[in-house]
């Protein structure tokens, strides 16, 4: 796509929260060369989720305008951990964890981005090579007072919560990424504004033209609720368990989207759907007037997103399975059976983990205590509950995950 700079600016501006600053960005566009657009992703978990796709759709938009998009994997900064919004120091990840997560990002990213127009980089390429003198020079570009203007740091200081020195380095290293890449525009969620502004200032300290900044809205997690006409809840996050991963199986993705509250549905339509704003307003008016049931509007969104990241056939099968289970209260036909060997009563939490109904025994215990686990149609609330050997149980976790678990005594 080739558009005049003014038209490009209109397109880029659409759907943004912050754009710093428009005059500088227009000047860059008028030079007639592709912008270097950088977006960083810390591989602190193996999954990209729908929250990431808000900025990734803007990245694809910049690609379609002919600009160079750098998908930057923070394999070095990921070992520090972004302190944004955190009330305590993040435990460091091992190098093996970071590398594993970084590899999974590559295939997931290309579900949205154009591989031919995406530059994949890792910030260990330049950050790992910095000498002690280089780090001192970098640290000299910013003051402690400016760092402490950041709300999460200021709050932790007020509450006498510890702040490690290495956390101060995170925004400086992220800024150095922009120096290394000679970045024209950096994008991120609106909660990243502080870090992006540091990048502008540090680039000046290295004698470079400062990058422009674009932020997009932060997507709330699936557990957010509507309170007095506004959405209240934490952002979508793997660590909080309120996410929809791009690699979730179709039925899991569809079911998670159907579980969000009606108010949150419209937020997801706004930030995730391909429908234009006018079509979304019309649908919302139809729901408000009773012409369309909220559940049907939600099903339309769930189908659209499941189809986007899987296929039409997969989305249709997921919708049919969801209706069969939730409308008719039936057990799915395709329930997997797991044979677990145990001579003694087997902890239900351990059985759930072994059968793939939970990521770990501790997560299964949390689900049990929360009332999210049924055995043979009866809810179990005791985290120490057991399954007796010699029987097969139908176990249901949440609203969508089923398994038949046969506890089999070892042969003697």
Residue pairs with C-beta under 8 A, 6 or more apart in sequence:
1 64
1 65
1 66
2 66
3 11
3 65
5 26
5 29
5 30
6 26
8 29
8 65
9 22
9 25
9 26
9 29
11 61
11 65
12 19
12 25
12 61
12 62
12 65
12 214
13 19
13 22
15 58
15 216
15 217
16 58
16 214
16 215
16 216
17 190
17 215
17 216
17 217
18 190
18 193
18 213
18 214
18 215
19 25
19 212
19 213
19 214
20 197
20 200
20 212
20 213
20 214
21 212
24 210
24 212
25 185
25 212
28 35
28 184
28 185
28 212
29 35
34 66
34 67
34 68
35 62
35 67
35 68
35 184
35 185
36 67
36 68
36 70
36 181
36 182
36 183
36 184
36 185
37 59
37 62
37 67
37 68
37 69
37 70
37 183
37 184
37 185
37 186
37 187
38 70
38 72
38 177
38 178
38 181
38 183
38 185
38 186
38 187
38 211
39 55
39 56
39 59
39 69
39 70
39 71
39 72
39 186
39 187
39 188
40 72
40 73
40 74
40 77
40 123
40 174
40 177
40 186
40 188
41 48
41 52
41 71
41 72
41 73
41 74
41 105
41 109
42 74
42 77
42 78
42 81
42 82
43 73
43 74
43 75
43 78
43 98
43 99
43 101
43 102
43 104
43 105
44 78
44 81
44 82
44 90
44 93
44 98
44 101
44 238
44 239
45 101
45 238
45 239
46 100
46 101
46 104
47 104
47 108
47 238
47 243
47 245
47 246
47 247
48 56
48 105
48 108
48 109
48 245
48 246
48 247
49 236
49 238
49 243
49 244
49 245
49 246
50 219
50 236
50 243
50 244
50 246
50 268
50 272
50 305
51 189
51 218
51 219
51 221
51 235
51 236
51 237
51 243
52 246
53 112
53 246
53 272
54 189
54 216
54 217
54 218
54 219
54 271
54 272
55 187
55 188
55 189
55 216
56 109
56 112
56 113
57 112
58 187
58 214
58 216
59 69
59 71
59 112
59 113
59 187
60 112
60 113
60 114
62 69
62 185
63 69
63 113
63 114
63 117
63 118
67 185
68 117
68 119
69 113
69 117
69 118
69 119
70 118
70 119
70 120
70 121
70 181
70 183
71 105
71 109
71 113
71 118
71 119
71 120
71 121
72 121
72 122
72 123
72 177
72 181
73 102
73 105
73 120
73 121
73 122
73 123
74 122
74 123
74 174
74 177
75 98
75 99
75 102
75 122
75 123
75 124
76 122
76 123
76 124
76 127
76 128
76 173
77 123
77 127
77 170
77 173
77 174
77 177
78 93
78 98
78 101
78 102
79 92
79 93
79 95
79 98
80 90
80 92
80 166
80 167
80 169
80 170
80 173
81 89
81 90
81 91
81 92
81 93
81 167
81 170
82 90
82 170
82 195
83 89
83 90
83 152
83 153
83 163
83 167
83 170
84 152
84 191
84 192
84 194
84 195
85 152
85 191
85 235
86 152
87 152
87 155
87 156
87 159
87 161
88 156
88 161
88 162
89 162
89 163
89 164
89 167
102 122
104 247
106 120
108 246
108 247
109 118
110 118
111 246
111 308
111 309
121 181
123 173
123 177
123 180
125 180
126 176
126 177
126 180
127 173
127 176
127 177
130 138
130 176
135 169
138 172
138 173
138 175
138 176
138 202
139 169
139 172
140 205
141 172
141 175
141 201
141 202
141 205
141 206
142 171
142 172
142 175
142 198
142 201
142 202
144 168
146 198
146 201
147 153
147 168
147 171
148 154
148 157
149 194
150 171
150 194
151 194
153 163
153 167
155 161
156 162
156 163
157 163
170 195
171 194
171 195
171 198
172 198
172 202
174 195
174 198
174 199
175 195
175 198
175 199
175 201
175 202
175 203
176 202
177 183
177 199
178 186
178 199
178 202
178 203
178 211
179 202
179 203
179 206
179 208
182 208
183 199
183 203
183 211
184 211
184 212
185 211
185 212
185 213
185 214
186 196
186 199
186 211
186 212
186 213
186 214
187 213
187 214
187 215
187 216
188 195
188 196
188 215
188 216
189 215
189 216
189 217
189 218
189 235
190 215
190 216
190 217
190 218
191 218
191 235
192 215
193 213
193 215
196 211
196 213
196 215
197 213
199 210
199 211
199 213
200 210
200 211
200 213
201 210
203 209
203 210
203 211
204 210
217 271
218 235
219 235
219 236
219 267
219 268
219 271
219 272
220 231
220 233
220 234
220 235
220 236
220 264
220 267
221 233
221 234
221 235
221 236
221 237
221 240
221 242
221 243
222 236
222 242
222 243
222 244
222 256
222 257
222 259
222 260
222 264
223 233
223 234
223 240
223 242
224 231
224 232
224 233
224 234
224 242
224 260
224 261
224 264
224 267
225 231
225 232
225 233
225 261
225 263
225 264
226 232
226 261
226 262
226 263
226 264
231 263
231 264
231 267
233 242
233 264
234 240
234 242
236 242
236 243
236 244
237 243
238 245
241 363
244 253
244 256
244 257
244 305
245 253
246 309
248 256
250 306
250 310
250 314
250 315
250 317
250 318
251 317
251 318
251 321
251 322
251 400
252 400
252 401
253 302
253 305
253 306
253 309
253 310
253 318
254 302
254 303
254 306
254 315
254 318
254 319
254 322
255 318
255 322
255 398
255 399
255 400
257 268
257 298
257 301
257 302
257 305
257 306
258 295
258 298
258 299
258 302
258 322
258 326
259 399
260 268
260 298
262 294
262 298
265 294
265 297
265 298
265 301
266 280
266 284
268 301
269 275
269 280
269 283
269 284
269 301
270 277
270 280
272 301
272 305
273 280
273 301
273 304
273 305
274 304
274 308
275 283
275 304
283 292
283 297
283 300
284 297
286 292
286 297
287 293
287 294
287 297
299 319
302 318
302 319
302 322
303 315
303 316
303 319
304 315
306 314
306 315
306 318
306 319
307 314
307 315
310 318
321 332
322 400
324 330
324 332
325 331
325 332
325 399
325 400
326 399
331 394
331 402
332 402
335 394
335 402
335 403
335 404
336 355
336 356
336 402
336 403
336 404
337 392
337 403
337 404
337 405
337 406
338 354
338 355
338 356
338 403
338 404
338 405
338 406
339 406
339 408
340 346
340 351
340 354
340 355
340 405
340 406
340 407
340 408
341 408
341 409
341 410
342 389
342 407
342 408
342 409
342 410
343 389
343 409
343 410
344 389
345 386
345 387
345 388
345 389
346 386
346 387
346 389
346 407
347 361
347 384
347 385
347 386
348 364
348 368
348 373
348 375
348 380
348 385
348 386
348 387
348 395
349 358
349 361
349 362
349 364
349 365
349 368
349 383
349 385
350 361
350 364
351 387
351 395
351 405
351 407
352 358
352 361
352 364
352 367
352 373
352 395
352 397
353 359
353 360
353 361
353 363
353 364
355 395
355 403
355 405
356 403
357 364
357 395
357 397
357 401
357 403
358 364
358 367
358 397
364 373
364 397
365 383
367 373
367 397
367 398
368 380
368 381
368 382
368 383
368 385
369 381
369 383
371 379
371 381
372 397
372 398
373 379
373 380
373 395
373 396
373 397
374 380
374 395
374 396
375 385
375 387
375 393
375 394
375 395
375 396
376 393
376 394
377 394
387 393
387 405
387 407
388 407
389 407
389 408
389 409
390 407
390 408
390 409
391 406
391 407
392 404
392 405
392 406
392 407
393 404
393 405
393 406
393 407
394 402
394 403
394 404
395 402
395 403
395 404
395 405
396 402
